[in-house]
Amino acid sequence: MSYAYSPELLEVLATSGAPSAADKALKNHYQRLFVKDLWIIIASVVAALTLVRGVSYILTSARISARRKPSDLDEKAEPPSTNTGRFSPRNIPSAIASAFRIVAFRITVPIGPASCASISELTFICSYIAVLLVFAFVDTRNLTITFWEDRAAHLASSQVSLIVALAGKNNFISWLTGVSHEKLNVLHRAAARACLILLWVHAMTRYHGGLPAKWAVATTNWMQSGVLGLSAFTLAALLSVRPIRNRFFEFFLLSHVILVGLFILGGYIHAREPGFGNYLWPALCVWAFDRLGRLGRIILNSRWWSRKGHATATIELLGQDTTRVTLKSRMHWKAGQHAYLIMPSVSTIPTEAHPFTIASIPEALDGTQGPKEKEIVFLIRGRNGFTGRLREHASLQGVGTVTALIDGPYGCPPNLKQFSTCVLIAGGSGVSYTLPLLLDLVHNDRAGTSQCRRVLFVWAVRDAAHLKWISPLLMSALSSASSSLVIDARIYITGKTAGLPTITSPTDEGTKTPSSISSEDEKKIDSITSFTGVKTEYRRPDIHRLLEDEVTTAAGQVSVDVAGPSALSSLVRTALSSEMARPSAVLKGQPSVVLHVETFGMVKH
């Protein structure tokens, strides 16, 4: 890329001569061209992702509309597998898609002691940083400082609005591309750190050019504002490292808002005099838009204008470390989405909000829409901070009510109606994500809007006492499922009794509960295994074997959804990168597999 700098300007910039006002104006013009081209590239990427989402939606709708005929709904037996073992040219598109999924989403790379990233995430992050650096240093006449010292600041400052948008819960990028805000937060952190590096490049070159003399001048408030803004931005980045963010989340959240606000304000004053304040003030508008959107959702969900406003929640302690929170609301959400809970009596900061997956669905299991007032259920494991205080609050009250506001829903969960077989795998509290997906599949099957014929529901949990977390909802799903939908529910108890003999449904003869199980736990097991098809085993699940059995016998495309510890997600990724899901198998007629891992960012739990 090359811009037609005037010969006079090149001579001034490449030497120690002082540029005139006209030279500065021309130089700023070229800086704007670089910023414009950078935003054209960003807009093109967003447009491409939006196009992909639109095409995917059209193809999905076409497949769902061509689902099995109504006469087939009474047939419980699954159609035979399409795996013929012979190459077919019509399978080439599916094989290419499978290869892309394996490379882009199932291969992960460690990027730190407590984090990893998929190839697709690394590609976006590295590409973004590379583009910034190329634009900063290209066409600089052998890296002459005068060419890139200000350009680095222009490029970094122009990205502040994008960085704020990537951190927001309500943003146009998510609406257009279908990438949920928690996934965009990964890019938010990478973009912020890349811009911080460019701003320090600008600051150090300015310092090298004589900052101390300029600092002593009384009229340089713009310089002092720039130093203040960069210092606040640097401190915000240091306080956002994972160990601090995870251990002191409330402190991180408050300090982040204050420091970033100081950065934008200081940066605006610094850039206003040269005429570039419009790089930074839109970021405040983006932030205000997100906050107003969140406030609007809270007001709408709580119905503050109604006499029967919904600003309370019922809390109940389930076991020693899990709290069930139930709210009534007219909010509509999709299975697998999450929402932010605000509980002033539990939080240290009244406005503190924390995200949790909604463990219920808005519709009824019989295929109808159900009542207008929906029951929103959260299953929350008590750890440190807010969740620990909520657990203690519930233990003191037993079953009680607290003031609660809800902000949501958020997230872009997969549409499972198009798949022939759905595999739902959860570990521990990850069941709050997979359970509503199962409930939604039952609802859609009863409503006649799904072509799913088989569901494998796998839950690995440490203690048998945890079964009561989901037993009522799981039993409702099993009893409501039509004969056309086969549900194979398997529960694996992996605690101290792991490795003991298998416990199966009472319908299987000759099986007994291990003698080390207490009578109370045995009652819980009996209640949840009283349905045909539910199996409870005291061991860890063989993820590879389970997936292989489902993929090799599926009649059509397979969806695998997993939520829980990163070790479980890693096992699933590895299994689906093996021979069973490779392009060579798809070319021979084996169904392609789509994997969705529910996680917040690049985290290893």
C-alpha positions as CSV (number, residue, x, y, z in Angstrom):
1,M,0.0,0.0,0.0
2,S,1.4,3.4,-0.9
3,Y,0.0,6.9,-0.5
4,A,1.1,9.8,-2.7
5,Y,2.9,12.0,-0.2
6,S,4.0,15.3,-1.7
7,P,7.7,15.6,-2.3
8,E,7.9,18.7,-0.1
9,L,6.2,16.9,2.8
10,L,8.5,13.9,2.4
11,E,11.5,16.1,2.6
12,V,10.2,17.9,5.7
13,L,9.2,14.6,7.5
14,A,12.4,12.8,6.6
15,T,14.6,15.5,7.9
16,S,14.7,17.5,11.1
17,G,13.0,20.5,9.5
18,A,9.9,21.8,11.2
19,P,6.7,21.2,9.2
20,S,4.4,24.1,8.4
21,A,0.7,24.2,9.2
22,A,-0.1,23.1,5.7
23,D,2.3,20.2,6.0
24,K,0.7,19.1,9.3
25,A,-2.7,19.2,7.7
26,L,-1.6,17.1,4.7
27,K,0.1,14.6,7.1
28,N,-3.2,14.3,9.1
29,H,-5.0,13.8,5.9
30,Y,-2.9,10.8,5.1
31,Q,-3.3,9.5,8.6
32,R,-7.1,9.5,8.1
33,L,-6.7,7.5,4.9
34,F,-5.0,4.7,6.8
35,V,-7.7,4.8,9.5
36,K,-10.4,4.7,6.8
37,D,-8.8,1.7,5.0
38,L,-8.5,-0.1,8.3
39,W,-12.2,0.3,9.0
40,I,-13.0,-0.9,5.5
41,I,-11.2,-4.1,6.3
42,I,-13.1,-4.5,9.6
43,A,-16.4,-3.7,8.0
44,S,-15.7,-6.3,5.2
45,V,-15.0,-9.0,7.8
46,V,-18.2,-8.2,9.7
47,A,-20.1,-8.2,6.4
48,A,-18.7,-11.6,5.4
49,L,-19.6,-13.1,8.7
50,T,-23.1,-11.7,8.4
51,L,-23.4,-13.2,4.9
52,V,-22.3,-16.6,6.2
53,R,-24.9,-16.4,8.9
54,G,-27.6,-15.4,6.5
55,V,-26.8,-18.3,4.1
56,S,-26.6,-20.7,7.0
57,Y,-30.0,-19.5,8.2
58,I,-31.6,-20.1,4.8
59,L,-30.1,-23.6,4.5
60,T,-31.2,-24.5,8.0
61,S,-34.7,-23.3,7.4
62,A,-34.9,-25.3,4.2
63,R,-33.7,-28.5,5.9
64,I,-36.2,-28.0,8.8
65,S,-39.1,-27.4,6.4
66,A,-38.2,-30.6,4.6
67,R,-38.3,-32.6,7.9
68,R,-39.9,-36.1,8.1
69,K,-43.5,-36.5,7.1
70,P,-46.3,-36.4,9.7
71,S,-46.9,-40.1,9.0
72,D,-43.4,-40.9,10.1
73,L,-43.9,-39.4,13.6
74,D,-45.5,-42.6,14.8
75,E,-42.5,-44.7,13.9
76,K,-40.1,-45.0,16.8
77,A,-37.5,-47.0,15.0
78,E,-34.7,-44.9,13.5
79,P,-34.0,-45.1,9.8
80,P,-30.8,-47.0,8.8
81,S,-27.4,-45.3,8.9
82,T,-26.3,-43.5,5.7
83,N,-22.8,-44.8,6.1
84,T,-22.3,-47.0,3.1
85,G,-18.5,-47.2,3.3
86,R,-18.1,-46.1,-0.3
87,F,-16.9,-42.8,-1.7
88,S,-19.6,-40.5,-3.1
89,P,-18.9,-37.2,-4.9
90,R,-22.0,-35.6,-3.3
91,N,-20.4,-35.9,0.1
92,I,-17.5,-33.7,-0.8
93,P,-19.1,-30.4,0.5
94,S,-19.8,-32.1,3.8
95,A,-16.3,-33.4,4.0
96,I,-14.8,-30.0,3.4
97,A,-17.0,-28.5,6.1
98,S,-15.9,-31.3,8.5
99,A,-12.3,-30.6,7.8
100,F,-12.8,-26.9,8.4
101,R,-14.6,-27.5,11.7
102,I,-11.8,-29.8,12.9
103,V,-9.0,-27.3,12.1
104,A,-10.8,-24.1,13.1
105,F,-12.7,-25.1,16.3
106,R,-11.5,-28.5,17.7
107,I,-7.8,-27.9,17.7
108,T,-6.7,-25.8,20.7
109,V,-3.4,-24.1,21.5
110,P,-2.3,-23.3,25.0
111,I,-1.6,-19.6,25.3
112,G,-0.8,-19.4,29.0
113,P,-0.9,-21.3,32.3
114,A,-4.7,-21.1,32.6
115,S,-6.0,-20.5,29.1
116,C,-6.1,-21.9,25.6
117,A,-7.6,-20.8,22.3
118,S,-9.0,-22.5,19.2
119,I,-7.3,-22.0,15.8
120,S,-10.2,-19.8,14.7
121,E,-9.8,-17.5,17.8
122,L,-6.0,-17.3,17.3
123,T,-6.5,-16.5,13.6
124,F,-8.8,-13.6,14.3
125,I,-6.6,-12.3,17.1
126,C,-3.3,-12.6,15.2
127,S,-4.8,-11.3,12.0
128,Y,-6.2,-8.2,13.8
129,I,-2.8,-7.5,15.4
130,A,-1.0,-8.1,12.1
131,V,-3.2,-5.7,10.2
132,L,-2.7,-3.0,12.9
133,L,1.1,-3.4,12.8
134,V,1.2,-3.4,9.0
135,F,-0.9,-0.2,8.8
136,A,1.2,1.4,11.4
137,F,4.6,0.8,9.7
138,V,3.9,0.4,6.0
139,D,5.1,3.2,3.7
140,T,7.2,4.9,6.3
141,R,10.3,5.4,4.2
142,N,12.6,2.9,5.9
143,L,10.8,3.3,9.2
144,T,11.4,7.0,9.6
145,I,10.0,7.8,13.1
146,T,8.1,10.9,11.9
147,F,5.9,8.8,9.6
148,W,4.7,6.3,12.2
149,E,4.9,8.1,15.6
150,D,1.5,9.8,15.1
151,R,0.0,7.1,12.9
152,A,0.3,4.5,15.7
153,A,-1.9,6.8,17.9
154,H,-4.4,7.4,15.1
155,L,-4.9,3.7,14.4
156,A,-5.1,2.8,18.2
157,S,-7.5,5.7,19.0
158,S,-9.8,4.9,16.1
159,Q,-10.2,1.4,17.5
160,V,-11.5,2.4,21.0
161,S,-15.1,2.4,19.9
162,L,-14.7,-1.1,18.5
163,I,-13.0,-2.3,21.7
164,V,-15.9,-0.9,23.8
165,A,-18.4,-2.5,21.5
166,L,-16.8,-5.9,21.7
167,A,-17.1,-5.7,25.5
168,G,-20.8,-4.7,25.4
169,K,-23.7,-7.1,25.9
170,N,-25.8,-5.2,23.3
171,N,-23.8,-4.5,20.1
172,F,-24.4,-4.6,16.4
173,I,-21.6,-7.0,15.8
174,S,-23.4,-9.8,17.7
175,W,-26.8,-8.9,16.1
176,L,-25.3,-9.1,12.6
177,T,-22.9,-12.0,12.9
178,G,-24.6,-14.2,15.5
179,V,-21.4,-14.4,17.6
180,S,-22.4,-13.9,21.2
181,H,-20.9,-11.2,23.4
182,E,-19.0,-13.6,25.6
183,K,-17.1,-14.9,22.5
184,L,-16.5,-11.4,21.3
185,N,-15.0,-10.6,24.7
186,V,-12.0,-12.7,23.7
187,L,-11.3,-10.4,20.8
188,H,-12.1,-7.4,23.0
189,R,-9.1,-8.2,25.3
190,A,-6.8,-8.9,22.4
191,A,-7.7,-5.7,20.6
192,A,-7.4,-3.6,23.7
193,R,-3.9,-5.0,24.4
194,A,-2.8,-4.4,20.8
195,C,-4.0,-0.8,20.9
196,L,-2.3,-0.3,24.2
197,I,1.0,-1.4,22.6
198,L,0.5,1.1,19.7
199,L,-0.3,3.9,22.2
200,W,2.9,3.2,24.1
201,V,4.8,3.2,20.7
202,H,3.4,6.7,20.2
203,A,4.2,7.8,23.7
204,M,7.8,6.6,23.7
205,T,8.6,8.2,20.4
206,R,7.1,11.4,21.7
207,Y,9.3,11.2,24.8
208,H,12.3,10.5,22.6
209,G,11.4,13.7,20.7
210,G,11.5,16.0,23.7
211,L,8.6,15.4,26.0
212,P,10.3,16.9,29.2
213,A,10.5,20.3,27.5
214,K,6.9,20.2,26.4
215,W,5.8,19.0,29.8
216,A,7.2,22.1,31.5
217,V,5.1,24.4,29.4
218,A,2.0,25.6,31.3
219,T,-0.2,25.4,28.2
220,T,0.2,21.7,27.6
221,N,-2.9,20.4,29.4
222,W,-3.4,18.2,26.3
223,M,-0.1,16.5,27.0
224,Q,-0.9,16.0,30.7
225,S,-4.3,14.6,29.7
226,G,-2.6,12.1,27.3
227,V,-0.3,10.9,30.0
228,L,-3.2,10.5,32.4
229,G,-5.3,8.6,29.9
230,L,-2.4,6.2,28.9
231,S,-1.6,5.6,32.6
232,A,-5.2,4.7,33.3
233,F,-5.4,2.4,30.3
234,T,-2.2,0.7,31.3
235,L,-3.4,0.1,34.9
236,A,-6.7,-1.2,33.6
237,A,-4.9,-3.7,31.4
238,L,-2.7,-4.8,34.3
239,L,-5.7,-5.3,36.6
240,S,-7.5,-7.4,34.0
241,V,-5.1,-10.3,33.9
242,R,-6.8,-13.5,34.6
243,P,-5.6,-14.3,38.2
244,I,-6.8,-10.8,39.4
245,R,-10.0,-10.9,37.4
246,N,-11.0,-14.3,38.6
247,R,-10.1,-13.8,42.3
248,F,-11.2,-10.2,42.7
249,F,-13.9,-9.9,40.1
250,E,-16.0,-7.2,41.9
251,F,-12.8,-5.1,42.3
252,F,-11.8,-5.7,38.7
253,L,-15.2,-4.7,37.4
254,L,-15.4,-1.4,39.3
255,S,-11.8,-0.4,38.7
256,H,-12.2,-1.3,35.0
257,V,-15.1,1.0,34.5
258,I,-13.4,3.9,36.3
259,L,-10.0,3.5,34.6
260,V,-11.4,3.1,31.1
261,G,-13.6,6.1,31.7
262,L,-10.5,8.1,32.7
263,F,-8.7,6.8,29.6
264,I,-11.4,7.9,27.2
265,L,-11.8,11.3,28.8
266,G,-8.0,11.9,29.0
267,G,-7.6,10.6,25.4
268,Y,-10.3,12.9,24.1
269,I,-8.8,16.0,25.7
270,H,-5.4,15.0,24.3
271,A,-6.7,14.4,20.8
272,R,-9.2,17.2,20.7
273,E,-6.8,20.0,20.0
274,P,-5.2,18.4,16.9
275,G,-8.8,17.8,15.7
276,F,-9.1,14.0,16.4
277,G,-11.4,13.9,19.3
278,N,-14.0,12.2,17.1
279,Y,-11.9,9.0,17.4
280,L,-12.8,8.7,21.1
281,W,-16.1,10.4,22.0
282,P,-18.1,7.8,20.0
283,A,-16.8,5.1,22.5
284,L,-18.8,6.9,25.2
285,C,-21.9,6.7,23.0
286,V,-21.4,3.0,22.4
287,W,-21.0,2.4,26.2
288,A,-24.1,4.5,26.9
289,F,-26.1,2.6,24.3
290,D,-25.1,-0.7,25.9
291,R,-26.0,0.5,29.4
292,L,-29.3,2.0,28.3
293,G,-30.1,-1.3,26.5
294,R,-29.3,-3.3,29.7
295,L,-31.4,-0.9,31.8
296,G,-34.3,-1.2,29.4
297,R,-34.1,-5.0,29.6
298,I,-34.2,-4.9,33.4
299,I,-37.2,-2.6,33.4
300,L,-39.0,-4.7,30.8
301,N,-38.3,-8.0,32.6
302,S,-39.2,-6.6,36.0
303,R,-42.3,-4.7,34.8
304,W,-41.7,-1.8,37.2
305,W,-44.7,0.0,35.8
306,S,-47.0,-2.8,36.8
307,R,-48.5,-3.3,40.2
308,K,-47.4,-6.9,40.0
309,G,-43.8,-6.1,39.2
310,H,-41.4,-9.1,39.2
311,A,-38.5,-8.0,41.4
312,T,-38.2,-11.0,43.7
313,A,-36.8,-14.5,43.4
314,T,-37.2,-17.7,45.4
315,I,-33.9,-19.2,46.5
316,E,-33.5,-22.7,47.8
317,L,-30.3,-24.5,48.9
318,L,-29.8,-27.8,47.0
319,G,-27.2,-29.9,48.8
320,Q,-24.1,-28.2,50.3
321,D,-23.0,-25.9,47.5
322,T,-25.8,-25.4,45.0
323,T,-28.6,-22.8,45.1
324,R,-31.7,-22.9,42.9
325,V,-33.0,-19.4,42.0
326,T,-36.5,-19.1,40.5
327,L,-38.1,-16.0,39.1
328,K,-41.4,-15.2,37.4
329,S,-41.2,-13.1,34.2
330,R,-42.7,-12.6,30.8
331,M,-39.2,-12.5,29.3
332,H,-38.7,-14.8,26.3
333,W,-35.5,-16.6,25.8
334,K,-34.0,-19.5,23.8
335,A,-32.8,-22.7,25.3
336,G,-29.1,-22.4,26.2
337,Q,-29.1,-18.6,26.7
338,H,-27.9,-16.9,29.9
339,A,-29.0,-13.8,31.8
340,Y,-27.4,-11.5,34.4
341,L,-28.7,-11.6,38.0
342,I,-28.7,-8.5,40.2
343,M,-29.4,-9.2,43.9
344,P,-28.7,-6.0,45.9
345,S,-29.1,-7.8,49.3
346,V,-26.5,-10.4,48.3
347,S,-24.0,-8.3,46.3
348,T,-21.3,-6.0,47.8
349,I,-22.2,-3.5,45.1
350,P,-25.9,-2.9,44.6
351,T,-25.5,-2.8,40.8
352,E,-23.3,-5.9,40.6
353,A,-24.5,-8.4,37.9
354,H,-23.3,-11.9,37.3
355,P,-24.1,-14.2,34.3
356,F,-25.8,-17.6,34.7
357,T,-27.3,-20.0,32.2
358,I,-31.0,-20.4,32.3
359,A,-31.9,-24.0,33.2
360,S,-35.5,-23.9,32.0
361,I,-37.3,-23.1,28.8
362,P,-40.1,-20.6,28.1
363,E,-42.4,-23.0,26.4
364,A,-44.4,-26.0,27.7
365,L,-43.2,-29.5,27.0
366,D,-46.4,-30.5,25.3
367,G,-45.6,-28.4,22.3
368,T,-47.6,-25.3,23.3
369,Q,-46.4,-21.9,24.2
370,G,-47.4,-22.2,27.9
371,P,-48.5,-19.4,30.2
372,K,-47.5,-15.8,29.6
373,E,-45.6,-15.7,32.9
374,K,-42.6,-17.9,32.5
375,E,-40.6,-19.6,35.3
376,I,-36.9,-18.8,35.0
377,V,-34.7,-21.2,36.9
378,F,-30.9,-20.9,37.6
379,L,-28.7,-23.6,39.2
380,I,-25.8,-21.8,40.8
381,R,-22.8,-23.5,42.3
382,G,-21.4,-21.6,45.4
383,R,-17.8,-20.7,45.1
384,N,-16.1,-17.4,46.1
385,G,-17.5,-13.9,45.9
386,F,-21.2,-13.5,44.9
387,T,-22.0,-17.2,44.5
388,G,-20.5,-17.9,47.9
389,R,-22.6,-15.2,49.6
390,L,-25.7,-16.5,47.8
391,R,-25.1,-20.0,49.1
392,E,-24.7,-18.6,52.7
393,H,-27.8,-16.5,52.3
394,A,-29.8,-19.6,51.1
395,S,-28.4,-21.7,53.9
396,L,-29.7,-19.2,56.5
397,Q,-33.1,-18.8,55.0
398,G,-33.7,-22.4,53.8
399,V,-36.4,-21.5,51.2
400,G,-36.9,-17.8,51.0
401,T,-37.3,-14.8,48.7
402,V,-34.8,-12.0,47.9
403,T,-35.0,-8.9,45.7
404,A,-33.7,-9.8,42.3
405,L,-33.5,-8.2,38.9
406,I,-32.7,-9.9,35.6
407,D,-30.9,-8.5,32.6
408,G,-31.1,-10.7,29.5
409,P,-31.4,-12.9,27.7
410,Y,-28.0,-13.1,26.0
411,G,-26.1,-15.6,24.0
412,C,-26.5,-17.3,20.6
413,P,-27.1,-21.0,21.3
414,P,-27.2,-23.5,18.4
415,N,-30.4,-24.5,16.6
416,L,-30.7,-28.2,17.2
417,K,-34.0,-28.7,15.2
418,Q,-32.1,-29.5,12.0
419,F,-30.1,-32.4,13.3
420,S,-31.0,-36.1,13.2
421,T,-29.1,-37.0,16.4
422,C,-28.2,-34.7,19.3
423,V,-25.6,-35.5,21.9
424,L,-25.7,-33.4,25.1
425,I,-22.7,-33.9,27.4
426,A,-22.4,-32.0,30.7
427,G,-20.1,-32.1,33.7
428,G,-21.3,-30.8,37.1
429,S,-23.2,-27.5,36.9
430,G,-22.8,-27.6,33.1
431,V,-26.1,-29.5,33.1
432,S,-27.8,-26.1,33.4
433,Y,-26.9,-25.6,29.8
434,T,-27.6,-29.1,28.3
435,L,-30.8,-29.7,30.3
436,P,-32.8,-26.8,28.6
437,L,-31.5,-28.0,25.2
438,L,-33.1,-31.4,26.0
439,L,-36.3,-29.8,27.1
440,D,-36.4,-27.7,24.0
441,L,-36.0,-30.7,21.8
442,V,-38.9,-32.4,23.5
443,H,-41.0,-29.3,23.0
444,N,-40.1,-28.9,19.3
445,D,-40.7,-32.6,18.7
446,R,-44.2,-32.3,20.2
447,A,-44.8,-29.1,18.2
448,G,-43.8,-30.8,15.0
449,T,-41.0,-28.4,14.2
450,S,-37.9,-30.6,14.7
451,Q,-36.4,-33.4,12.7
452,C,-34.3,-34.8,15.6
453,R,-35.0,-38.5,16.1
454,R,-32.5,-39.4,18.9
455,V,-31.0,-37.6,21.9
456,L,-28.1,-38.9,24.0
457,F,-28.1,-37.0,27.3
458,V,-24.9,-37.6,29.4
459,W,-24.3,-36.0,32.8
460,A,-21.2,-36.6,34.8
461,V,-21.5,-35.6,38.5
462,R,-19.5,-36.2,41.6
463,D,-22.2,-37.0,44.1
464,A,-25.5,-38.9,43.9
465,A,-27.1,-36.2,46.0
466,H,-26.7,-33.8,43.1
467,L,-29.3,-35.7,41.2
468,K,-32.1,-33.7,42.8
469,W,-30.8,-30.6,40.9
470,I,-32.5,-31.8,37.8
471,S,-34.6,-34.8,38.6
472,P,-38.0,-33.1,38.4
473,L,-37.2,-31.4,35.0
474,L,-35.5,-34.5,33.6
475,M,-38.4,-36.8,34.5
476,S,-40.8,-34.3,33.0
477,A,-38.8,-34.4,29.8
478,L,-38.8,-38.2,29.6
479,S,-42.5,-38.5,30.4
480,S,-43.4,-35.8,27.8
481,A,-41.4,-37.1,24.9
482,S,-43.3,-38.5,22.0
483,S,-42.8,-42.0,20.7
484,S,-40.9,-40.5,17.7
485,L,-38.1,-39.1,19.8
486,V,-35.7,-41.6,21.5
487,I,-34.0,-40.2,24.6
488,D,-31.1,-42.1,26.0
489,A,-30.3,-40.5,29.4
490,R,-27.1,-41.6,31.2
491,I,-25.8,-40.3,34.5
492,Y,-22.3,-41.0,35.6
493,I,-21.4,-40.5,39.3
494,T,-17.7,-39.9,39.5
495,G,-17.1,-39.3,43.2
496,K,-15.6,-41.6,45.9
497,T,-17.7,-44.5,44.6
498,A,-16.4,-44.2,41.0
499,G,-15.4,-47.6,39.8
500,L,-18.0,-49.6,41.7
501,P,-20.4,-51.9,39.8
502,T,-22.8,-50.4,37.3
503,I,-26.2,-49.2,38.4
504,T,-28.8,-49.4,35.7
505,S,-32.5,-48.7,35.4
506,P,-34.8,-50.9,37.5
507,T,-36.0,-52.3,34.2
508,D,-32.7,-54.2,33.9
509,E,-32.6,-57.4,35.8
510,G,-29.9,-58.6,38.1
511,T,-28.4,-55.2,38.9
512,K,-28.1,-53.7,42.4
513,T,-27.0,-50.5,44.0
514,P,-23.5,-50.7,45.6
515,S,-23.8,-51.2,49.3
516,S,-21.7,-48.1,50.1
517,I,-24.5,-45.9,48.9
518,S,-26.7,-44.4,51.6
519,S,-30.4,-45.0,51.8
520,E,-31.1,-41.4,51.1
521,D,-29.0,-41.3,48.0
522,E,-30.5,-44.6,46.9
523,K,-34.0,-43.1,47.0
524,K,-32.7,-40.2,44.8
525,I,-31.3,-42.7,42.3
526,D,-34.5,-44.8,42.3
527,S,-36.6,-41.7,41.6
528,I,-34.5,-40.7,38.6
529,T,-34.0,-44.2,37.2
530,S,-37.7,-45.1,37.4
531,F,-38.0,-44.3,33.7
532,T,-37.0,-46.7,31.0
533,G,-33.9,-45.6,29.2
534,V,-32.2,-43.8,32.2
535,K,-29.0,-45.5,33.3
536,T,-26.9,-44.4,36.3
537,E,-23.3,-45.7,36.5
538,Y,-20.6,-45.3,39.2
539,R,-17.6,-44.5,36.9
540,R,-16.4,-41.9,34.5
541,P,-18.0,-41.9,31.0
542,D,-16.0,-43.2,28.1
543,I,-16.5,-40.2,25.9
544,H,-14.8,-41.6,22.8
545,R,-16.9,-44.8,22.9
546,L,-20.2,-42.9,23.5
547,L,-19.5,-40.5,20.6
548,E,-18.4,-43.3,18.3
549,D,-21.5,-45.3,18.9
550,E,-23.7,-42.3,18.1
551,V,-21.9,-40.9,15.1
552,T,-21.4,-44.3,13.3
553,T,-25.1,-45.2,13.6
554,A,-26.7,-41.8,13.1
555,A,-29.1,-41.4,10.2
556,G,-28.2,-37.8,9.5
557,Q,-26.2,-34.9,10.7
558,V,-25.1,-35.0,14.3
559,S,-24.9,-32.2,16.9
560,V,-22.7,-32.5,19.9
561,D,-23.0,-29.9,22.7
562,V,-20.8,-30.0,25.8
563,A,-20.6,-27.8,28.9
564,G,-18.5,-28.3,32.0
565,P,-14.9,-28.5,33.0
566,S,-12.3,-27.9,30.3
567,A,-11.0,-31.4,30.7
568,L,-14.3,-32.8,29.5
569,S,-14.5,-30.3,26.6
570,S,-10.9,-31.4,25.6
571,L,-12.0,-35.1,25.6
572,V,-14.9,-34.3,23.3
573,R,-12.7,-32.2,20.9
574,T,-10.1,-35.0,20.8
575,A,-12.7,-37.7,20.1
576,L,-14.4,-35.6,17.3
577,S,-11.0,-35.0,15.7
578,S,-10.4,-38.8,15.4
579,E,-11.3,-41.2,12.6
580,M,-15.0,-41.2,13.4
581,A,-15.5,-37.6,12.3
582,R,-12.7,-37.0,9.8
583,P,-13.4,-35.9,6.3
584,S,-12.4,-39.4,4.9
585,A,-15.3,-40.9,6.9
586,V,-17.7,-38.2,5.7
587,L,-16.7,-38.9,2.1
588,K,-17.8,-42.5,2.6
589,G,-21.3,-41.5,3.8
590,Q,-20.8,-41.1,7.6
591,P,-22.8,-38.1,9.0
592,S,-20.9,-34.9,9.6
593,V,-20.7,-33.6,13.2
594,V,-21.1,-30.1,14.5
595,L,-19.6,-29.4,17.9
596,H,-20.6,-26.5,20.2
597,V,-18.6,-26.0,23.4
598,E,-20.3,-23.7,26.0
599,T,-17.5,-21.6,27.6
600,F,-16.9,-18.0,28.6
601,G,-13.6,-17.1,26.9
602,M,-10.3,-19.0,26.7
603,V,-10.4,-20.6,30.1
604,K,-9.1,-23.9,31.5
605,H,-11.1,-24.6,34.7
